[in-house]
Amino acid sequence: MKTLKIEPVTRIEGHAKVTIQVDDDGHVTDAQLHVTQVRGFEKFTEGRPFYEMPAITARICGICPVSHLLASVKACDAIMAVEIPETAALLRELLHCGQFVQSHALSFFHLSAPDLLLGMDSDPARRNVLGLVEQHPERARDGIALRKFGQQVIEWLAGERIHPAWTVPGGVNAPLIAETRDRIRAGLPAAKVIAHRTLDFFKGVVDQFGEEIANFGNAPTLYAGLVDSSGSFQLYDGRLRFRGPEGNIVADQIGGRQYARYIGETTLPTSYLKAPYYRPMGYPDGIYRVGPLGRLNAADRCGTPEADAEFTEFHQRYGRMVESAFHYHYARLIEALYALERMEALLEDPAIVDTHVRAHAGVNALEGVGMVEAPRGVLIHHYKVDEKGAIRWANLIVATGHNNLAMNQSVRQVSQHFIDGNHLREGMLNRVSAVIRAFDPCLSCSTHAAGMPHVSIHLLAADGTLLDEIRS
């Protein structure tokens, strides 16, 4: 028996490694994803005033701070027991659409496109953004332009591209002026052209990856995402739905306060990443997936005309329940188009420039839950406070955590199919990393342990022999 290590896994946000166990005949017997960093946001926020939580928790990540801001302010709204002004809700959603555009552009063009355009087996020294710029400059320019537009929307609305202070408990702290509305509106046509052009390109090449599609995490699982009462998926608001692998809805219209009835959490001995599961099915059977693929499987439609046309084609090509994790890429592009369309609709609403954008209140409840869709999937912030509003307890369930069990399952499947332990090639190992990139994990966001994680401490000799081991 020997162990292969992929350390670090590249082109992801955060730090991870993969270990692959190979028997004497060269067959993979097991493979595991290890998230090697730990964050302590739940613990070190204890004692802080609840209204500081948005600014603190946004610092969890520099890629998706808007998502943490929105989940946090929704939890704070609940502690204040206020209904925020209609315009504030519209503006928060508009900001979130900008976040989706920039994050999905980053994932597709910068992190995964080198595999998709240059080839899984291409020279690793050139299989990166620089190689993409050299060989596919038009795609690289599209990626830069689309991400830039999403970041600009955030900056124009909130004053800063990263960690903006504009979103606050009770609403937002400044209204949208007509000039900014018009500036965003003016940039939308070009951004939509890029989204459509990229979708058309990807649909023309995706079937060249037949072996990857067939073996990139296509085991049946549940899928989860936020939807409205009509079944259209929601990014900022909505209630949680779980759909089974056969297309049946197993739970629907779950509000934030009810999440713990349906989502259990455990820790793994090999990772600092929590492992949520669908509680009615128990651990480890209750595996589910979130994020772009999870949302397009859980929902009945997107809710905007152009994205709905792509949604329909997506399911016509691959079935009502699209199982392969490879299709996270396809789903991500459909969502980017949806976010741009949704921006158009929001900017057409006359209420978007109303000046009443914030409600004020103190502590009216001792507990609050905020739930939104982050680009990578369902994001939950749950806070408990004392009578003065100081945080007594906090729990964060982040998108990549929801996908933890499914990612491990996918890593195992890809390893067993592609890796020959007797004749190793770099492209085999790259495919293991590529299936992780398909989920677009944000590992800095996700390493928040509920309780004490299982930890193993190994004492190794100079030759790697295990001398002693302590398990918690």
FENUR-V874315 format. One record per pair of residues at least 6 apart in sequence whose ideal C-beta (glycine too) atoms are under 7 Angstrom apart, sorted by sequence separation. I is the first residue (numbers start at 0). J is the second residue. D is the distance in whole Angstrom. If there is no record, write none. Layout:
((I	J	D) (I	J	D))
This chain:
((21	27	6) (22	28	5) (154	160	5) (157	163	3) (165	171	5) (226	232	5) (227	233	5) (242	248	5) (243	249	5) (276	282	5) (301	307	5) (345	351	6) (384	390	6) (385	391	6) (459	465	6) (460	466	6) (7	14	6) (8	15	5) (20	27	7) (57	64	4) (60	67	7) (76	83	6) (131	138	7) (132	139	4) (153	160	5) (158	165	6) (165	172	6) (225	232	7) (226	233	6) (242	249	7) (266	273	6) (267	274	5) (276	283	7) (278	285	7) (300	307	5) (314	321	7) (370	377	7) (371	378	5) (384	391	6) (459	466	7) (7	15	7) (8	16	6) (19	27	6) (20	28	5) (44	52	6) (47	55	7) (59	67	6) (117	125	7) (131	139	5) (157	165	4) (165	173	6) (224	232	6) (225	233	5) (240	248	6) (241	249	5) (253	261	6) (266	274	7) (277	285	3) (313	321	7) (382	390	6) (383	391	5) (457	465	6) (458	466	5) (7	16	6) (8	17	6) (20	29	5) (117	126	5) (156	165	7) (157	166	7) (241	250	4) (264	273	5) (265	274	5) (276	285	4) (301	310	5) (317	326	6) (370	379	5) (383	392	4) (418	427	5) (458	467	4) (6	16	4) (57	67	5) (150	160	5) (153	163	7) (227	237	5) (240	250	7) (276	286	7) (277	287	5) (300	310	6) (417	427	5) (5	16	6) (19	30	4) (44	55	6) (56	67	5) (57	68	5) (226	237	5) (240	251	5) (250	261	6) (264	275	5) (265	276	7) (368	379	7) (369	380	5) (382	393	5) (457	468	5) (4	16	6) (5	17	4) (18	30	7) (114	126	7) (225	237	3) (226	238	7) (263	275	7) (381	393	7) (456	468	7) (17	30	6) (18	31	5) (113	126	5) (117	130	6) (225	238	6) (262	275	5) (263	276	5) (368	381	5) (381	394	5) (417	430	5) (455	468	6) (456	469	5) (4	18	6) (17	31	7) (113	127	5) (117	131	7) (225	239	6) (226	240	5) (238	252	4) (239	253	4) (17	32	6) (18	33	7) (53	68	5) (56	71	5) (113	128	7) (116	131	6) (238	253	6) (263	278	4) (295	310	6) (367	382	5) (380	395	6) (455	470	5) (2	18	6) (3	19	4) (40	56	6) (223	239	6) (224	240	6) (238	254	6) (261	277	6) (262	278	6) (313	329	6) (379	395	7) (2	19	7) (15	32	6) (16	33	5) (113	130	6) (117	134	6) (223	240	7) (261	278	5) (265	282	5) (366	383	5) (379	396	4) (413	430	6) (414	431	6) (453	470	7) (454	471	5) (2	20	6) (3	21	6) (15	33	6) (53	71	4) (113	131	5) (223	241	5) (260	278	7) (261	279	7) (295	313	7) (365	383	6) (413	431	5) (453	471	6) (15	34	5) (16	35	6) (40	59	6) (52	71	5) (53	72	5) (109	128	6) (112	131	6) (116	135	5) (156	175	7) (239	258	7) (263	282	6) (365	384	6) (378	397	6) (0	20	6) (1	21	5) (15	35	6) (221	241	5) (222	242	5) (241	261	7) (313	333	6) (378	398	6) (451	471	7) (14	35	5) (38	59	7) (221	242	7) (377	398	6) (410	431	6) (413	434	5) (0	22	6) (14	36	5) (53	75	7) (69	91	6) (116	138	6) (221	243	6) (362	384	6) (376	398	3) (0	23	7) (13	36	6) (52	75	6) (156	179	7) (221	244	7) (310	333	6) (375	398	4) (155	179	5) (220	244	6) (296	320	6) (309	333	5) (362	386	7) (375	399	6) (377	401	6) (410	434	6) (50	75	6) (219	244	4) (296	321	6) (373	398	5) (376	401	5) (409	434	5) (410	435	7) (49	75	6) (69	95	6) (112	138	6) (295	321	7) (362	388	4) (376	402	7) (155	182	6) (306	333	6) (309	336	6) (155	183	6) (221	249	7) (49	78	5) (65	94	6) (292	321	6) (406	435	6) (65	95	6) (108	138	7) (112	142	7) (306	336	5) (152	183	6) (305	336	6) (306	337	4) (66	98	6) (292	324	7) (406	438	6) (65	98	4) (108	141	7) (109	142	6) (108	142	3) (292	326	6) (303	337	5) (306	340	6) (406	440	7) (63	98	6) (292	327	5) (295	330	5) (305	340	6) (241	277	6) (291	327	5) (301	337	5) (402	438	5) (290	327	6) (303	340	4) (104	142	6) (148	186	5) (292	330	5) (295	333	7) (303	341	6) (63	102	6) (291	330	4) (62	102	6) (291	331	5) (104	145	4) (105	146	6) (303	344	7) (399	440	4) (104	146	4) (148	190	5) (399	441	5) (62	105	7) (291	334	5) (398	441	7) (399	442	6) (100	145	6) (101	146	5) (104	149	6) (145	190	6) (399	444	6) (400	445	5) (241	287	6) (399	445	4) (397	444	5) (100	148	6) (101	149	3) (145	193	5) (397	445	4) (100	149	3) (101	150	5) (144	193	6) (145	194	7) (12	62	6) (397	447	7) (98	149	7) (97	149	5) (141	193	5) (395	447	5) (242	296	6) (97	152	3) (98	153	6) (141	196	7) (242	297	5) (394	449	6) (97	153	5) (141	197	6) (221	277	6) (240	297	5) (94	153	6) (94	156	5) (232	294	5) (93	156	7) (94	157	6) (223	287	5) (375	439	6) (221	286	7) (222	287	6) (224	289	6) (90	156	7) (220	286	5) (221	287	4) (222	288	5) (223	289	5) (232	298	4) (375	441	6) (220	287	6) (231	298	6) (220	288	5) (230	298	6) (231	299	7) (224	293	5) (230	299	3) (231	300	5) (232	301	6) (223	293	6) (224	294	4) (230	300	7) (231	301	7) (232	302	7) (222	293	4) (226	297	7) (231	302	4) (94	166	7) (226	298	5) (224	297	4) (246	319	5) (222	296	4) (223	297	6) (224	298	6) (246	320	5) (91	166	6) (222	297	5) (244	320	6) (294	372	7) (91	171	7) (90	171	5) (87	170	3) (293	376	6) (87	171	5) (90	175	6) (290	375	5) (324	409	5) (83	169	6) (84	170	6) (290	376	4) (83	170	5) (289	376	3) (65	153	6) (81	169	6) (289	377	5) (79	168	6) (79	169	6) (100	190	7) (76	168	6) (75	168	4) (76	169	7) (72	166	5) (72	167	6) (72	168	5) (64	161	6) (69	166	6) (64	162	5) (68	166	5) (11	110	7) (10	110	4) (61	161	5) (219	322	6) (58	162	6) (57	162	5) (217	322	4) (217	323	4) (216	323	7) (215	323	5) (216	324	3) (290	398	6) (215	324	5) (289	398	6) (328	437	6) (54	164	6) (215	325	4) (258	368	7) (324	434	6) (327	437	5) (198	309	6) (212	323	5) (327	438	6) (256	368	5) (258	370	7) (289	401	4) (290	402	7) (325	437	6) (327	439	7) (53	166	6) (212	325	5) (255	368	4) (289	402	6) (324	437	5) (53	167	7) (211	325	5) (255	369	7) (287	401	7) (288	402	6) (324	438	6) (255	370	4) (208	325	6) (288	405	5) (50	168	5) (286	404	5) (286	405	5) (258	379	6) (275	396	6) (283	404	6) (286	408	7) (205	329	6) (255	379	7) (275	400	6) (275	401	5) (201	328	7) (272	399	7) (273	400	5) (201	329	6) (272	400	6) (276	404	7) (274	403	5) (273	403	7) (274	404	5) (201	332	6) (239	370	7) (272	403	5) (264	396	7) (198	332	5) (262	396	7) (99	234	6) (197	332	6) (235	371	6) (96	234	7) (194	332	7) (198	336	7) (234	372	5) (239	377	7) (95	234	5) (233	372	7) (95	235	5) (194	335	5) (195	336	7) (92	234	7) (194	336	4) (92	235	4) (91	235	6) (191	336	7) (194	339	6) (225	372	5) (191	339	5) (224	372	7) (290	438	7) (190	339	5) (187	339	6) (225	377	7) (224	377	7) (223	377	6) (187	342	6) (187	343	6) (183	342	7) (184	346	5) (183	346	6) (69	235	6) (180	346	6) (180	351	6) (180	352	6) (272	445	5) (272	446	6) (273	447	7) (177	352	6) (271	446	4) (273	448	6) (175	351	6) (273	449	6) (175	352	5) (271	448	6) (174	352	7) (223	401	7) (174	353	7) (174	354	5) (271	452	6) (174	356	5) (266	448	6) (266	450	7) (171	356	5) (172	357	6) (220	405	6) (264	449	5) (268	453	4) (170	356	5) (171	357	7) (266	452	4) (267	453	7) (170	357	4) (266	453	6) (268	455	6) (169	357	5) (170	358	6) (169	358	4) (216	405	6) (167	357	7) (169	359	6) (218	408	6) (169	360	7) (216	408	6) (216	409	3) (215	409	6) (218	412	7) (216	412	6) (214	412	6) (215	413	6) (214	413	6) (214	416	4) (111	328	6) (216	434	6) (211	430	7) (215	434	5) (107	328	6) (215	437	6) (107	331	6) (106	331	6) (107	332	6) (103	331	5) (103	334	6) (104	335	7) (103	335	4) (37	271	4) (36	271	6) (99	334	6) (100	335	6) (33	269	5) (34	270	5) (35	271	7) (99	335	7) (33	270	5) (34	271	5) (31	269	5) (32	270	7) (34	272	4) (100	338	5) (99	338	4) (100	339	6) (96	338	4) (96	341	5) (96	342	5) (93	342	6) (93	345	5) (92	345	6) (89	345	6) (89	348	6) (89	350	6) (90	351	7) (89	351	5) (86	350	5) (85	350	6) (86	351	7) (90	356	7) (86	353	4) (86	355	6) (87	356	5) (86	356	5) (87	357	6) (84	355	5) (103	374	6) (84	356	6) (102	374	4) (84	357	7) (84	358	6) (83	358	5) (99	374	5) (98	374	7) (81	358	4) (81	360	5) (80	360	7) (79	360	4) (79	361	7) (80	363	4) (78	362	6) (79	363	6) (80	364	5) (78	364	5) (77	364	6) (78	367	4) (77	367	3) (77	368	6) (75	367	6) (77	369	7) (74	367	4) (74	368	6) (74	369	4) (73	369	3) (72	369	7) (73	370	7) (71	369	6) (73	371	7) (70	369	4) (70	370	7) (70	371	5) (69	371	5) (123	425	6) (78	382	7) (66	371	6) (74	380	5) (78	384	6) (120	426	4) (66	373	4) (74	381	7) (119	426	5) (66	374	7) (70	378	5) (74	382	5) (70	379	7) (71	380	5) (63	373	5) (70	380	4) (119	429	6) (63	374	6) (119	430	6) (66	378	5) (119	433	6) (114	433	5) (56	380	7) (111	436	5) (110	436	6) (52	382	6) (49	382	6) (106	439	4) (49	384	5) (52	390	7) (49	388	5) (48	388	5) (48	389	6) (49	390	6) (47	389	7) (46	389	6) (47	390	5) (46	390	6) (45	390	5) (44	390	5) (45	391	7) (44	393	5) (41	393	5) (41	394	6) (41	395	6) (40	395	7) (32	406	6) (32	407	5) (31	407	6) (32	410	5) (63	441	6) (62	441	6) (30	410	5) (30	411	5) (60	441	6) (63	444	7) (29	411	7) (60	443	5) (30	414	4) (59	443	6) (60	444	5) (59	444	5) (27	414	5) (27	415	5) (27	418	5) (17	410	6) (27	420	7) (25	419	6) (26	420	7) (19	414	5) (25	420	4) (25	421	4) (19	418	6) (21	420	3) (32	435	7) (38	443	7) (36	442	7) (41	447	6) (40	447	6) (34	442	5) (38	446	5) (37	446	5) (38	447	6) (36	446	6) (34	446	6) (17	431	6) (5	428	6) (9	432	6) (8	432	5) (11	435	6) (11	436	6) (5	431	6) (10	436	6) (5	432	6) (8	435	6) (13	440	7) (15	442	6) (12	440	7) (13	441	7) (14	442	6) (11	440	6) (12	441	5) (13	442	3) (12	442	6) (13	443	5) (11	442	7) (12	443	6))
